[in-house]
Amino acid sequence: MSANATRRASIIGTGLIGGSVGLALRHLGWHVTGSDADPASAQRALELGAIDAVGLDPLSELSLVAAPVSAISTEVRRALAHTAGVVTDVGSVKASVVAEVDDPRFVGGHPMAGSEQLGVDGASADLFEGAVWVLTPVAGTDPDHFATVDAMARSLGADVVALDPNRHDALVAVVSHVPHLTAAALMTIADERSDEHAALLRLAAGGFRDMTRIAAGSPSIWPDICAENREAIVEVVDRLTEELARLKALVVADDRPGLIATLERAQAARRNLPSRSVQPEFLAEVRIPVPDREGAIAGVATLASDLAINIADFEIAHSSEGDRGVVIVLVDRAVAGIYQQSLVERGYRPSVRALD
Amino acid sequence: MSANATRRASIIGTGLIGGSVGLALRHLGWHVTGSDADPASAQRALELGAIDAVGLDPLSELSLVAAPVSAISTEVRRALAHTAGVVTDVGSVKASVVAEVDDPRFVGGHPMAGSEQLGVDGASADLFEGAVWVLTPVAGTDPDHFATVDAMARSLGADVVALDPNRHDALVAVVSHVPHLTAAALMTIADERSDEHAALLRLAAGGFRDMTRIAAGSPSIWPDICAENREAIVEVVDRLTEELARLKALVVADDRPGLIATLERAQAARRNLPSRSVQPEFLAEVRIPVPDREGAIAGVATLASDLAINIADFEIAHSSEGDRGVVIVLVDRAVAGIYQQSLVERGYRPSVRALD
């Protein structure tokens, strides 16, 4: 291919993820053709500039399948049959599709970016900036094709993490699938009890709200995910049940050192949870107690902008009870002192620690 | 008591909560005497203006025990013995202390306000503004003494919710104690797996971070809470285990309608979780997709201030994968349209719905 040839891609499934990849690749100069099971969605993608044309381009160097999990292997095989380039997908579960397709030109993928906004109207060219994009090469994967997908993901600003497909599925069961089911279970129990005691929901403060927030998401994607990743999900649910039984035994036995040891381990692990996609060795964590009110939050955030300090991560830890919160921001270690001092001058009481 | 007499209170335990009550009552003109098991803490409370004097004031109309859970009943009895007024406490568990003390002059209490900042240095006079403050009167409680504590809590800006002590304990097991243990269990499992697979933590996105955030809190208060509320905690852990087993069975059986029904119930319940201390009938929820970056968050929040729109509640829903988020603000229904229009003019894509 000459250096001046336009690179060509096809997007199969022009929803939020497919549309965002289309927008981003077109910004980078690619020619993007797109299709969707719902023709109106492909038409809308065309209107929004996410694709150049509707259809499947036989000259595609790269085809990206962003269809629902249950349709992925069929669409991947179709793209392999009609193009000579590499085919990748964006499904949340990987082992089954990788085993089913089994082709040197297929590279499984899972960009860990999304949004509550479903559909191409929520698409954005910078959706993948700083996101983790998992790729799941196997022994039969062609290295050049892998390199093409890897470079495409990086050109969209993503951090590529290569994992064995089974390992990917085991890990997302731990950090995504079982937490989602657990949030639903906690919310179900609260809902049952609130039928009897309306006061219950008045006692549900920030900590409970944080824990159950993901349960507010759309249920529609979960039957497929649960079916495709059944084994890993069942294994982690069993492990969670076991861990809850162990905690219950500590409570029943009033085993205080045992309880403290468990909670201290969890505390240390949570505090060291790395900021997404940023190396912790250059960051400091600034914790700023604030009321959960708009003025204080804006003040803390805009002060950083005023000082030209980039915020690598921003979260609000509600206290487990009540309305107060702590804004936790990660900033470059070199400027943490300046930020802290400016906050103190404005009446905040921040604490700063370097991340290990 | 004449209208001009200075009202007198004693605070036993001058940490975050006791110190905040002291500051707030002094702002309201009360004379506040305070003590602490650690004399340095009482001294610091004096320096910070949280108390007028160190000690226990025999003339106290109201004494508030803000000691650790295991010390509460002893301190309540001491306050009852040395004063003629009402005595209340702020412990997280209520049935045991109410049963142990059993005195018409004692009113159990639990202000649901706190902060990660431990100690009197984190105290603030407005800590209880908008917070729920549970009081647990029983058959033997003197109504006038109850009214005194109720009025004191309301004068600090709190919403008083009166509950039977056993009911209080059963409800906080659901919305606070078991969620905390569950967050620790999820974090423990992730930590185990991350020892083998360092990539795991790179896949831990916003949803997992939200769910485990409370596990970063201090473990020290939990052995007492678990000991005092053992029965309710065990009951809710059992119910959660049962619910997880039911979900697992749905996954194993690939029961898609069953899974969808469960997740839809949880979704509806979570979406209708009322904003703390605000009546939902006059509010609208505005959902604004944003990158999790400081500029966008500040923009959304300060725009409301610029328009003189009061934000009743403010939270950030991280998507279950990736860095994006949705800012969810609750505003008065009457001004939601103006806010939405101004957001659209600034390039946001908010959606608005009235709360049921």
Interface residues (C-beta under 8 A of the other chain):
Chain A: S92 P111 M112 A113 G114 S115 E116 Q117 D121 G122 D126 L127 E129 G130 A131 V132 V134 D159 V161 L163 R167 A170 L171 V172 V174 V175 S176 V178 P179 H180 L181 T182 A183 A184 A185 L186 M187 T188 I189 A190 D191 R193 S194 H197 A199 L200 L201 R202 L203 A204 A205 G207 F208 R209 D210 M211 T212 R213 I214 A215 A216 G217 S218 P219 S220 W222 P223 C226 A227 R230 I233 V234 V236 V237 D238 R239 L240 T241 E243 L244 A245 L247 K248 L250 V251 V252 D254 R256 L259 I260 T262 L263 E264 R265 A266 Q267 A269 R270 R271 L273 P274 R276 S277 R287 P289 P291 D292 R293 E294 G295 I297 A298 A301 T302 A304 S305 I311 D313 F314 E315 I316 A317 H318 S319 S320 E321 G322 D323 R324 V326 V329 R349
Chain B: S92 P111 M112 A113 G114 S115 E116 Q117 D121 G122 D126 L127 E129 G130 A131 V132 V134 D159 V161 L163 R167 A170 L171 V172 V174 V175 S176 V178 P179 H180 L181 T182 A183 A184 A185 L186 M187 T188 I189 A190 D191 R193 S194 H197 A199 L200 L201 R202 L203 A204 A205 G207 F208 R209 D210 M211 T212 R213 I214 A215 A216 G217 S218 P219 S220 W222 P223 C226 A227 R230 I233 V234 V236 V237 D238 R239 L240 T241 E243 L244 A245 L247 K248 L250 V251 V252 D254 R256 L259 I260 T262 L263 E264 R265 A266 Q267 A269 R270 R271 L273 P274 R276 S277 R287 P289 P291 D292 R293 E294 G295 I297 A298 A301 T302 A304 S305 I311 D313 F314 E315 I316 A317 H318 S319 S320 E321 G322 D323 R324 V326 V329 R349
